[in-house]
């Protein structure tokens, strides 16, 4: 639904222009628009361009949208150490974040931390809907793989 994505980005920029013209700072709106644009780049298979799109807001004005898109893009690039702070900073409760943190920690070779996050995720999602169970099974297999006696 790329046409809808483009219309949404355009509408957000129009709103941002009105906010700035009215004397607002617009920084939060701009960060979110850039995150929306970056998400489109990520879904089109260009995680590097998504990270570049967010460069100006990633450190100081990273909204939850920016952090989410950055975390996913950096993970696709296997830039685990960079992804972890964005995953850890999520300001809203989200047990799926523990699965993503586990993947990142495992990618970094931090197997104890990864196992802890996988275990939390498995417990939180053990009764998840059937279509979500493949993630739970993947986490269970990871726990077996990371068990200290292996």
C-alpha positions as CSV (number, residue, x, y, z in Angstrom):
1,X,0.0,0.0,0.0
2,X,2.7,2.4,-1.0
3,X,0.4,5.0,-2.4
4,X,-1.3,5.2,1.0
5,X,2.1,5.5,2.7
6,X,3.0,8.4,0.4
7,X,-0.2,10.2,1.1
8,X,0.3,9.8,4.8
9,X,3.8,11.1,4.7
10,X,2.6,14.1,2.6
11,X,-0.2,14.8,5.1
12,X,2.2,14.6,8.0
13,X,4.5,17.1,6.3
14,X,1.6,19.5,5.6
15,X,0.6,19.3,9.3
16,X,4.3,19.9,10.3
17,X,4.5,23.0,8.1
18,X,1.3,24.4,9.7
19,X,2.7,23.7,13.2
20,X,6.0,25.4,12.4
21,X,4.3,28.3,10.7
22,X,2.2,28.8,13.8
23,X,5.4,29.1,15.9
24,X,5.8,25.6,17.1
25,X,9.2,23.8,17.2
26,X,8.0,20.9,15.1
27,X,10.8,18.7,16.3
28,X,8.6,15.8,17.5
29,X,6.5,15.9,14.4
30,X,9.6,16.0,12.1
31,X,11.1,13.0,14.0
32,X,7.9,11.0,13.5
33,X,7.7,11.9,9.8
34,X,11.2,10.9,9.3
35,X,10.5,7.6,11.1
36,X,7.5,7.0,8.8
37,X,9.7,7.7,5.8
38,X,12.4,5.4,7.2
39,X,9.9,2.7,7.8
40,X,9.0,2.8,4.1
41,X,12.7,2.4,3.2
42,X,13.0,-0.5,5.7
43,X,10.0,-2.3,4.2
44,X,11.4,-1.8,0.7
45,X,14.5,-3.6,1.8
46,X,16.9,-0.7,2.4
47,X,17.7,-0.7,6.1
48,X,20.9,1.4,5.5
49,X,18.9,4.2,3.9
50,X,16.4,3.9,6.8
51,X,19.2,4.5,9.3
52,X,20.6,7.4,7.3
53,X,17.1,9.0,7.1
54,X,17.0,9.1,10.9
55,X,20.6,10.2,11.5
56,X,19.6,13.8,12.5
57,X,17.1,12.6,15.1
58,X,18.5,9.4,16.3
59,X,20.5,10.7,19.2
60,X,18.7,13.7,20.7
61,X,15.1,13.6,19.4
62,X,14.4,9.9,19.1
63,X,10.7,9.6,19.6
64,X,9.3,6.1,20.2
65,X,8.6,5.8,16.5
66,X,12.2,6.7,15.7
67,X,13.6,4.2,18.3
68,X,11.4,1.4,16.9
69,X,12.3,1.9,13.3
70,X,16.0,2.3,14.2
71,X,16.0,-0.8,16.3
72,X,14.6,-2.9,13.4
73,X,16.8,-1.4,10.8
74,X,20.0,-1.8,12.8
75,X,19.0,-5.4,13.6
76,X,18.5,-6.1,9.9
77,X,22.0,-4.8,9.4
78,X,23.3,-7.0,12.3
79,X,24.5,-3.9,14.0
80,X,23.5,-5.4,17.3
81,X,25.4,-3.2,19.7
82,X,23.8,-0.1,18.2
83,X,20.3,-1.6,18.2
84,X,20.3,-2.6,21.9
85,X,20.0,0.9,23.4
86,X,17.0,1.6,21.1
87,X,15.3,-1.6,22.2
88,X,16.1,-1.0,25.9
89,X,14.8,2.5,25.8
90,X,11.3,1.7,24.7
91,X,9.1,3.7,27.0
92,X,6.0,1.5,26.7
93,X,5.5,-2.0,28.0
94,X,6.0,-4.5,25.2
95,X,7.0,-8.1,25.8
96,X,7.9,-8.6,22.2
97,X,10.8,-6.2,22.9
98,X,12.3,-8.9,25.0
99,X,12.4,-11.2,22.0
100,X,14.1,-8.6,19.9
101,X,16.6,-7.9,22.7
102,X,17.3,-11.6,23.0
103,X,18.1,-11.7,19.3
104,X,20.4,-8.7,19.6
105,X,22.2,-10.1,22.7
106,X,22.7,-13.4,20.9
107,X,24.1,-11.6,17.9
108,X,26.5,-9.9,20.2
109,X,27.6,-13.1,21.9
110,X,26.0,-12.1,25.2
111,X,24.4,-15.5,25.7
112,X,23.4,-15.1,29.3
113,X,21.5,-11.9,28.6
114,X,20.0,-13.4,25.5
115,X,18.7,-16.4,27.5
116,X,17.2,-14.2,30.2
117,X,15.3,-12.2,27.5
118,X,14.2,-15.3,25.6
119,X,12.9,-16.9,28.9
120,X,10.9,-13.8,29.7
121,X,9.4,-13.8,26.3
122,X,8.5,-17.5,26.4
123,X,6.7,-17.0,29.7
124,X,4.9,-13.9,28.6
125,X,3.8,-15.4,25.3
126,X,3.2,-19.0,26.2
127,X,-0.6,-18.6,25.6
128,X,-0.3,-16.3,22.6
129,X,-2.5,-16.7,19.6
130,X,-1.6,-19.6,17.2
131,X,-0.2,-17.3,14.5
132,X,2.3,-15.9,17.1
133,X,3.5,-19.3,18.3
134,X,6.3,-19.6,15.8
135,X,8.1,-16.8,17.6
136,X,7.5,-18.6,20.9
137,X,8.9,-21.8,19.5
138,X,11.9,-20.0,18.1
139,X,12.6,-18.5,21.5
140,X,12.2,-22.0,23.1
141,X,14.7,-23.4,20.6
142,X,17.1,-20.6,21.4
143,X,16.9,-21.3,25.1
144,X,17.8,-24.9,24.4
145,X,20.7,-23.8,22.2
146,X,22.0,-21.4,24.8
147,X,21.6,-23.8,27.8
148,X,24.9,-23.8,29.7
149,X,25.2,-27.6,29.6
150,X,25.5,-27.6,25.8
